[in-house]
Amino acid sequence: MAGLWRSYQALMAKHPWTVQIITAGTLVGVGDVLSQQLIERRGLANHSVKRTAKMMSIGFFFVVGFAPCFLGAFLGISGALNGLTVEENVTKLKRDYTDALISNYYLWPPVQIANFYFIPLHHRLAVVQVVAVAWNSYLSWKVNKI
């Protein structure tokens, strides 16, 4: 495990943007898998690979934004990829955006404060990635609930 972590850190040093994009997409995908399997209890037979791929594509291409812009666009893009009309998407944004943004602010500032004050530098990325899996599970549930 330590060797894998060292390899990851070496890749981050050599190709930071590429590794961050791949990491973001992968974590969003893992969040969706956890959402479908643990929260929604779909089972493997009913797992939507297409949904996971859509979620990962958002992570690959968009996760480098800021929270308010990111969440609004994430919800809107997810709605469009899920086939919502413009009117349905606007209604869903009005319903879910504030809740998602407030949830974001309840989660990430305390995590980052603890991360920067108590976690050694070489473990900070891992802390963020672990919390990101839980956050991405929440976002996947939020954007895919009816």
C-alpha positions in Angstrom: 0.0 0.0 0.0 2.8 2.4 0.8 4.4 1.7 -2.6 1.1 2.5 -4.3 0.9 5.7 -2.3 4.5 6.7 -3.3 3.7 6.0 -6.9 0.6 8.2 -6.7 2.6 11.0 -5.1 5.3 10.7 -7.8 2.7 10.9 -10.5 1.1 13.9 -8.8 4.4 15.7 -8.8 5.1 14.9 -12.5 1.5 15.3 -14.0 -0.5 17.2 -11.4 -3.4 18.3 -13.7 -3.8 14.9 -15.3 -3.7 13.0 -12.0 -6.1 15.4 -10.4 -8.6 15.1 -13.2 -8.4 11.3 -13.2 -8.7 11.3 -9.4 -11.7 13.6 -9.4 -13.5 11.5 -12.1 -12.7 8.3 -10.3 -13.9 9.6 -6.9 -17.2 10.8 -8.4 -17.6 7.4 -10.0 -16.9 5.6 -6.7 -19.4 7.9 -5.0 -22.1 7.0 -7.6 -21.4 3.3 -7.1 -21.6 3.6 -3.4 -24.8 5.6 -3.8 -26.4 3.0 -6.0 -25.3 0.0 -4.0 -25.3 1.2 -0.3 -27.9 4.1 -0.2 -30.3 3.0 -3.0 -29.6 -0.7 -2.6 -30.0 -1.4 -6.3 -27.9 -4.5 -6.3 -25.3 -5.4 -9.0 -28.0 -6.6 -11.5 -29.7 -3.2 -11.4 -26.6 -1.1 -11.2 -26.7 1.7 -13.9 -23.2 1.7 -15.5 -24.4 4.4 -17.8 -25.3 6.6 -14.8 -21.8 5.9 -13.2 -20.1 6.8 -16.5 -22.1 10.1 -16.7 -21.2 10.9 -13.1 -17.5 10.2 -13.8 -17.5 12.3 -16.9 -18.7 15.3 -14.8 -15.9 14.6 -12.4 -13.3 14.3 -15.2 -14.2 17.5 -16.9 -15.7 19.7 -14.4 -14.8 19.1 -10.7 -12.0 21.8 -10.8 -14.7 24.6 -10.2 -15.7 26.4 -7.0 -18.5 25.1 -4.8 -21.3 27.5 -5.6 -20.6 27.5 -9.4 -19.8 23.8 -9.3 -22.9 22.7 -7.5 -25.2 24.7 -9.7 -23.6 23.5 -12.8 -23.3 19.9 -11.5 -27.0 19.8 -10.7 -27.8 21.3 -14.1 -25.5 19.1 -16.1 -26.7 16.0 -14.3 -30.3 17.0 -15.0 -29.5 17.5 -18.7 -27.6 14.2 -18.9 -30.6 12.5 -17.2 -32.9 13.9 -19.9 -34.7 16.6 -17.9 -36.4 19.4 -19.9 -35.2 22.9 -19.2 -38.2 23.6 -17.1 -37.8 20.3 -15.1 -34.1 21.1 -14.6 -34.8 24.6 -13.3 -37.4 23.2 -10.9 -34.9 20.6 -9.7 -32.2 23.3 -9.3 -34.5 25.5 -7.3 -35.4 22.5 -5.1 -31.9 21.0 -4.6 -29.3 23.8 -5.0 -29.6 25.5 -1.6 -29.7 22.2 0.3 -26.6 20.9 -1.6 -24.7 24.2 -1.0 -25.5 24.3 2.7 -24.5 20.6 3.0 -21.2 21.5 1.2 -20.5 24.3 3.7 -21.4 22.1 6.7 -18.9 19.4 5.5 -15.9 20.9 3.7 -14.8 23.9 5.9 -14.6 21.8 9.1 -12.8 19.0 7.1 -10.3 21.4 5.6 -9.7 23.2 8.9 -9.0 19.9 10.6 -7.0 18.8 7.7 -4.7 21.9 7.7 -4.4 22.1 11.5 -4.1 18.5 12.6 -3.2 16.3 9.6 0.5 16.0 8.5 1.0 17.4 5.0 1.7 14.1 3.4 -1.7 12.7 4.5 -3.9 15.7 3.6 -4.7 14.6 0.1 -5.8 11.2 1.4 -8.1 12.8 4.0 -9.7 14.9 1.3 -10.1 11.9 -1.0 -11.8 9.8 1.6 -14.2 12.6 2.5 -14.7 13.2 -1.2 -16.0 9.6 -1.7 -18.7 10.3 0.9 -19.5 13.7 -0.6 -19.7 12.2 -4.1 -22.1 9.6 -2.8 -24.3 12.3 -1.4 -24.2 14.3 -4.7 -25.0 11.2 -6.8 -28.0 10.5 -4.6 -29.1 14.2 -4.7 -28.9 14.6 -8.5 -30.6 11.2 -9.2 -33.5 11.3 -6.8 -36.9 12.0 -8.2 
